Amino acid sequence: SIRKINSSVADEKNERRTPVKRDKKALYRYLKKYHTGRDNAIICKQLKMRFQVSEEVIRYYVSCLRKEGIPICSCMDGYYYPKTHSEIFETVSRFNKYLLTLSATNANLLRAKIK
């Protein structure tokens, strides 16, 4: 409902004004509360400003959360907490394509001849 949406927007604005705890669990809670589903993805630069840490730290937090089994998804539009299992599958599929590319690159490097 519109009342619920307006309330959610007001909550997020109020939360943005208060000091944020700079840790991975805070990032997880924030993504789950405000950025659930691919349509609500948030770019790393915005998370950086929100949490007042570097983009490298945001990526590190995301990596740690994923290693702990917390499903943080990503796409070209940023990071988000999944709404459906298919969103997790899309992220994993993208990772698998990336791994294949890295594997081919590694193989080519190992075959390279130094001139």
N, C-alpha and C positions, 0 to 999 in steps of 0.2 A: 504494500500500500504506500501511498505518497507520504503519509505520516511516518511510517517506518523508514523510508528512504531519507526524509528530511532529518529524522532523529539520528540516523547513521552518519549522515554528512556532518551534523553538529557535533556528534561524538568524536569523529576523526579530527575536526578542526580544533576542538578543545584538547584532544590528546596531542596534537602537534604543538600546542603552546607550552605544554609541560615538559620538563626535562625527560629525556628518554634514557632508559637503561641500555647501555651499549653492550649487548651480548647476543649470542645466537638465539637463545630462547625468546628474547624480546622480538627479534626479527621474525621468528616462527609465529609468535602470537599475533604480531602485526599483519603478516601476510594472511594468516587464517581468518582474521577478523575483517580486514578491509580489502583483500585482494584474492578472493576465492574464485576460481574459474578463469580460464584463459582470457575471457573478455575483460577481466579486471586486472590484467598483468600490469606491473609497475617497473619502469626502467631502473637500472642500477644507479644512474645519476640521481634520481629522485630519492632512492633509498639512502644513498650516500649523504644527501642533505638532511634527510629525516633523522638518521642515526648519528650524524656528525662523525663519520669515519670515512676512510678511503674506499673507493670501489673495490680495491684489492681485498680489504677486510670484509666487505659485503660478500664477495665471491668465496672467501675463506669460510665465512659463517654458513653460507649455503652448502658448501662442500661438506662441512662438519655435520650439518643437519641431515644431509642425504646419507652420510656414512652411518648415522644413528638410526636410519630407517624412516626418517620424517620425509614425506613426499613433497619436496619443493620442486615444482615444475618450472620450465622456462621455454620461451619461444622468442621470436624476433621482437616481440612487444615487451619483453622483460620477464620478471619472476612472478610466480603466483602459487597459491595453494590449490591443489586440484579439486574440482567439483565432481569429476567422474574418473573412473578407472581408465577410460580411453585417453584422457589428458596425460596420465602417467605414461601410458603406452607410447604416445606421440613423443614425449621427452626421451624415453628410453630408445626409441627408434632413431631419433636424431643423434643420440650418443653413439649408437652402433654404427651409423654411417660415418661419423667422425673417427671412430676407432679403426674402421676399414681404411680410411684415408691415411691415418697415421701409420698403420701397419705397412701400407704400400710405400709410403715415404721412407720408413725405416729400412725396408728391403732394398729400395733403390740406393740409399746412402751406403748400405753395407756392400753393395755391388760396385759402387763408384770406384773409379781408378784415379789415383792422384797423379797428375801430370807434372 
